[in-house]
Amino acid sequence: MQIETIWIVLAAVLVLIELWAINRVRKAEGKSSNKLVWMVVIVFVPLFGLIAWALAGPKHIAHNPHSPQTRQ
């Protein structure tokens, strides 16, 4: 496998993780301004932003009463 292919795959994985993290931030409870700051950090400083968000970011996801519940 060529080194360029490896970098492309790693970049694609990073983008997918960023999109997932941004979605989690968007659904989290808290102030909109805090969410916006986290999104900006995740987008403009990708690797450091993801690590910082994983360690210190919002942990709770808002409950959406209209979303279907899965039963256990």
MODELLER restraints for C-alpha pairs under 7 A, 6 or more apart:
rsr = mdl.restraints
at = mdl.atoms
rsr.add(forms.Gaussian(group=physical.xy_distance, feature=features.Distance(at['CA:18:A'], at['CA:42:A']), mean=6.70, stdev=0.5))
rsr.add(forms.Gaussian(group=physical.xy_distance, feature=features.Distance(at['CA:22:A'], at['CA:39:A']), mean=5.89, stdev=0.5))
rsr.add(forms.Gaussian(group=physical.xy_distance, feature=features.Distance(at['CA:25:A'], at['CA:35:A']), mean=5.98, stdev=0.5))
rsr.add(forms.Gaussian(group=physical.xy_distance, feature=features.Distance(at['CA:25:A'], at['CA:58:A']), mean=6.78, stdev=0.5))
rsr.add(forms.Gaussian(group=physical.xy_distance, feature=features.Distance(at['CA:26:A'], at['CA:35:A']), mean=6.56, stdev=0.5))
rsr.add(forms.Gaussian(group=physical.xy_distance, feature=features.Distance(at['CA:27:A'], at['CA:61:A']), mean=5.53, stdev=0.5))
rsr.add(forms.Gaussian(group=physical.xy_distance, feature=features.Distance(at['CA:27:A'], at['CA:62:A']), mean=5.89, stdev=0.5))
rsr.add(forms.Gaussian(group=physical.xy_distance, feature=features.Distance(at['CA:28:A'], at['CA:58:A']), mean=6.27, stdev=0.5))
rsr.add(forms.Gaussian(group=physical.xy_distance, feature=features.Distance(at['CA:28:A'], at['CA:60:A']), mean=5.48, stdev=0.5))
rsr.add(forms.Gaussian(group=physical.xy_distance, feature=features.Distance(at['CA:28:A'], at['CA:61:A']), mean=4.08, stdev=0.5))
rsr.add(forms.Gaussian(group=physical.xy_distance, feature=features.Distance(at['CA:28:A'], at['CA:62:A']), mean=5.35, stdev=0.5))
rsr.add(forms.Gaussian(group=physical.xy_distance, feature=features.Distance(at['CA:29:A'], at['CA:60:A']), mean=6.00, stdev=0.5))
rsr.add(forms.Gaussian(group=physical.xy_distance, feature=features.Distance(at['CA:29:A'], at['CA:61:A']), mean=5.75, stdev=0.5))
rsr.add(forms.Gaussian(group=physical.xy_distance, feature=features.Distance(at['CA:29:A'], at['CA:62:A']), mean=5.17, stdev=0.5))
rsr.add(forms.Gaussian(group=physical.xy_distance, feature=features.Distance(at['CA:41:A'], at['CA:49:A']), mean=5.17, stdev=0.5))
rsr.add(forms.Gaussian(group=physical.xy_distance, feature=features.Distance(at['CA:42:A'], at['CA:49:A']), mean=4.32, stdev=0.5))
rsr.add(forms.Gaussian(group=physical.xy_distance, feature=features.Distance(at['CA:42:A'], at['CA:50:A']), mean=5.66, stdev=0.5))
